[in-house]
Amino acid sequence: MNKKLVTIIQNFLSERTQQVKLGEHRSSTLTTKNGTPQGTLLGPLFWLLYIDSLCPSSSTAVKYADDLTLTPNSIANSKSDLQNTIDEVTRWCDEHNMIANPKKSVIINLSNIHNRYVPPSENFTMQGEQITTETSAKFLGVTVDEHLTFKEHSQKVRKLIYTLLDLKKIRYTFLHATNFLHSLYYRRDPKILYASLAWFT
């Protein structure tokens, strides 16, 4: 490995200081002892490298910044798989000087929009504390509910669909309709734009 590169990285991560300014007042300078430096170009990259080894064996993990979403690989063994994964993630956090917070964790049992039955919730624990079960939660800004209806977002879209149908009647071109979508709606709720591919193929 390039020694100069190692020196630059070491310099970036060590002996960093921080100060708070409010109006004309400044706090005293303190040394930052841990955490990822925020507001830097390299900070997010080093964070991704740091958590790269967090790969649970019995569940699929989706990592985005400091969010982690776990899905059991097997429906038949979902209870044991998910609890094993939670324990595995907790151990990884302990080994890497991080804190797994059960109060910021949530369990959702998913069904689909056509099946109104949702299986009863199992009890899952993290560090001996029970994790709360909810009927909906935010996932990267998008509210996911237990029936995958996306109600919070689809109600906003419903009015737009009728408007698009009216545009179709007057033979609006696809390009005009696309421009209309961007100008009228996506600016108000950009989640519709970036999450639509995940909601509907």
Rosetta blueprint (number, residue, H / E / L):
1 M L
2 N L
3 K H
4 K H
5 L H
6 V H
7 T H
8 I H
9 I H
10 Q H
11 N H
12 F H
13 L H
14 S L
15 E L
16 R E
17 T E
18 Q E
19 Q L
20 V L
21 K E
22 L E
23 G L
24 E L
25 H E
26 R E
27 S L
28 S L
29 T L
30 L E
31 T E
32 T E
33 K L
34 N L
35 G L
36 T L
37 P L
38 Q L
39 G L
40 T L
41 L L
42 L H
43 G H
44 P H
45 L H
46 F H
47 W H
48 L H
49 L H
50 Y H
51 I L
52 D L
53 S L
54 L L
55 C L
56 P L
57 S L
58 S L
59 S E
60 T E
61 A E
62 V E
63 K E
64 Y E
65 A L
66 D L
67 D E
68 L E
69 T E
70 L E
71 T E
72 P E
73 N L
74 S L
75 I L
76 A L
77 N L
78 S H
79 K H
80 S H
81 D H
82 L H
83 Q H
84 N H
85 T H
86 I H
87 D H
88 E H
89 V H
90 T H
91 R H
92 W H
93 C H
94 D H
95 E H
96 H L
97 N L
98 M L
99 I L
100 A L
101 N L
102 P H
103 K H
104 K H
105 S L
106 V E
107 I E
108 I L
109 N L
110 L L
111 S L
112 N L
113 I L
114 H L
115 N L
116 R L
117 Y L
118 V L
119 P L
120 P L
121 S L
122 E L
123 N L
124 F L
125 T E
126 M E
127 Q L
128 G L
129 E E
130 Q E
131 I L
132 T E
133 T E
134 E L
135 T L
136 S E
137 A E
138 K E
139 F E
140 L L
141 G L
142 V E
143 T E
144 V E
145 D E
146 E L
147 H L
148 L L
149 T L
150 F L
151 K H
152 E H
153 H H
154 S H
155 Q H
156 K H
157 V H
158 R H
159 K H
160 L H
161 I H
162 Y H
163 T H
164 L H
165 L H
166 D H
167 L H
168 K H
169 K H
170 I L
171 R L
172 Y L
173 T L
174 F H
175 L H
176 H H
177 A H
178 T H
179 N H
180 F H
181 L H
182 H H
183 S H
184 L H
185 Y H
186 Y H
187 R L
188 R L
189 D L
190 P L
191 K H
192 I H
193 L H
194 Y H
195 A H
196 S H
197 L H
198 A H
199 W H
200 F L
201 T L
